[in-house]
């Protein structure tokens, strides 16, 4: 192996029952580089990293891992960490109720004899926190930190183990723009200090900004590796390799039919937090017409999801203090989500794993459980009809799975999101609220979801789309409302909207 490669994965093949997740994958990483691994959901990226980190232990795959010039046979995560490899997942493996210093050294405590040396633990915690530029008291409980800073604690934990290769799995998927930029800058600093980074990401703008090398996987195989200095690493070229075709316009056009009557209207809606009295929404007014997509934009904490959940009857620790909501011309201050569903409203949560789906259940159960009364026969459920309806949505939304009996947790992120959308379409809504509909999914799956959205509005449905991705809001919306600090600060038509105008309104400048 060439001297400048810290890692080479040779001819890696990994099979699950009925699926070849990795097929003869070859993957090389240079020492001290930032290497981005991209591909559609289900391409094999996370599986490859699980092979490397020992989650899929030696013997469950074929091929060789050559790390630091030696063939390694990791039988678990402890083995790979001992060798200097750490993996940081989207869902952080931390304990919110414990102090930061305990989180950093959990599992590799500093001992003095047979006792934990807490004084030295705090001292060393301060040192690694300095390396990740997190200026906090290590004695503070982790739960007091925001998501971006918790991510930094996870990286500090990896550095405390003297790791020389850190794998970041979708590290910015749940971060705002400032925290994302901070994390990317930290990765650049880690690289300067000699730490090698592998980053899995769907955010191609970040990939092209930070990568030294980009490797593309498709359908479990290596398609190419691109050198940022010498190769074309434009988003268009990466997408072409990822999906096997050129997508000239990621936001599919739809016939420009005029929207119909107002389906949902919100007037002077005000909401406060019941615990703190903080005004979460301040006299918000908006409307949505039949057959249009209305985008809602704003920075994190602007009140977008609070607005969506309040409309849906899920006040979630908040209290409505004023205003009114009407739907289809009738007053609609829904007392509960079930009340909202009964009146033709559906809400696709931004947190599909936590609130949207029951991952341990099969696809058909997830699709049907929001509207079981449609399958009821007396006191029981018509099982045959349930399978039939689930199959219909599986085909209609192109959910890639061998069967509707398959567990939802085994699906890729894009296919899980399609199951969540299918669940709400089965309730036959008039108005569909999509909260971050494409978070954490790849460009091919995004295109499919955009196509589904277009089809639904062409059929007369109304869609409210909340998104943190400005290009997505601009590419898919007929009209855009911008929020800042719980208020609507502007409304723009698709024709007049630009990134600059939206950002100006979002910061209330």
Secondary structure, DSSP 4 states (H G I P E B T S, - for coil): --TTEEEEEEEEEEEETTEEEEEEEEEEEETT-EEEEE--TTSSHHHHHHHHHTSS-TTSSEEEEEETTEEE---SHHHHHHTTEEEE-SS----TTSBHHHHHHTTS--EETTEE-HHHHHHHHHHHHHHTT--S-TTSBGGGS-HHHHHHHHHHHHHHTT-SEEEEESTTTT--HHHHHHHHHHHHHHHHTT-EEEEE-S-HHHHHHH-SEEEEEETTEEEEEEETTTS---HHHHHHHHHSS--S-SS-----PPP-SEEEEEEEEEEEETTT--EEEEEEEEEEETT-EEEEEE-TTSSHHHHHHHHTT--TTEEEEEEEEEETTEE---SSHHHHHHTTEEEE-S-IIIII--TTSBHHHHHHGGGGGGGEETTEE-HHHHHHHHHHHHHHTT---S-TTSBGGGS-HHHHHHHHHHHHHTTT-SEEEEESTTTT--HHHHHHHHHHHHHHHHTT-EEEEE-S-HHHHHHH-SEEEEEETTEEEEEEETTT--HHHHHHHHTT-
